[in-house]
């Protein structure tokens, strides 16, 4: 993403603050550390591990809402990366899970990437052996998914 932005003449520095395997509640414990970097924009992609580990979607939703508010209260532009549950669950779990992202984006007035892994999730050759994490080619597609939303965020911060 940083290379693509720079190729478009946008000077920036991206920091990947993601932690592999982290659930949304664990992110909340690290918010102050992230805020200490004083970012202008945060691309918030969390909750996937909640879905994989059966964290109730309502709990995940509230954690994401708290994270979004923490960033916004600090004057940071938020790009919320929407997700879908990668392993189907019974009942209304999957619908509540997927619906949390657009609902939070609408209520908190933040930019939404409708589905972070659009065109990548479920495509074996675009994911590592675990079937969940994208390969290098998969991430190229993810960058294309995120790029227009990041441009909106940059415009919003100017």
VENMO-V810964 format. One record per residue. RES is the residue in one small letter. PHI is phi in whole degrees, -180 to 180 (none if undefined). Layout:
# VENMO-V810964
res & phi
RES & PHI
RES & PHI
This chain:
# VENMO-V810964
res & phi
x & none
x & -62
x & -61
x & -66
x & -63
x & -64
x & -63
x & -90
x & 83
x & -101
x & -79
x & -158
x & -134
x & -103
x & -121
x & -87
x & -97
x & -69
x & -124
x & -59
x & 86
x & -73
x & -95
x & -59
x & -66
x & -71
x & -60
x & -56
x & -70
x & -106
x & -56
x & -61
x & -63
x & -65
x & -62
x & -65
x & -80
x & 54
x & -72
x & -85
x & -135
x & -124
x & -95
x & -99
x & -124
x & -145
x & 109
x & -59
x & -69
x & -60
x & -64
x & -71
x & -111
x & 62
x & -68
x & -54
x & -59
x & -67
x & -67
x & -58
x & -60
x & -67
x & -63
x & -65
x & -59
x & -63
x & -64
x & -58
x & -64
x & -61
x & -67
x & -62
x & -62
x & -95
x & 79
x & -96
x & -79
x & -108
x & -110
x & -94
x & -90
x & -69
x & -135
x & -125
x & -66
x & -82
x & -131
x & -57
x & -119
x & -76
x & 72
x & -95
x & -52
x & -64
x & -67
x & -65
x & -58
x & -65
x & -74
x & -62
x & -66
x & -64
x & -65
x & -65
x & -59
x & -68
x & -67
x & -98
x & 54
x & -119
x & -75
x & -117
x & -87
x & -52
x & -147
x & -51
x & -101
x & -55
x & 80
x & -119
x & -58
x & 82
x & -101
x & -52
x & -71
x & -102
x & -129
x & -66
x & -57
x & -75
x & 74
x & -121
x & -90
x & -65
x & -80
x & -57
x & -66
x & -62
x & -69
x & -62
x & -69
x & -58
x & -59
x & -64
x & -67
x & -86
x & -50
x & -60
x & -71
x & -68
x & -60
x & -60
x & -65
x & -62
x & -61
x & -67
x & -84
x & -77
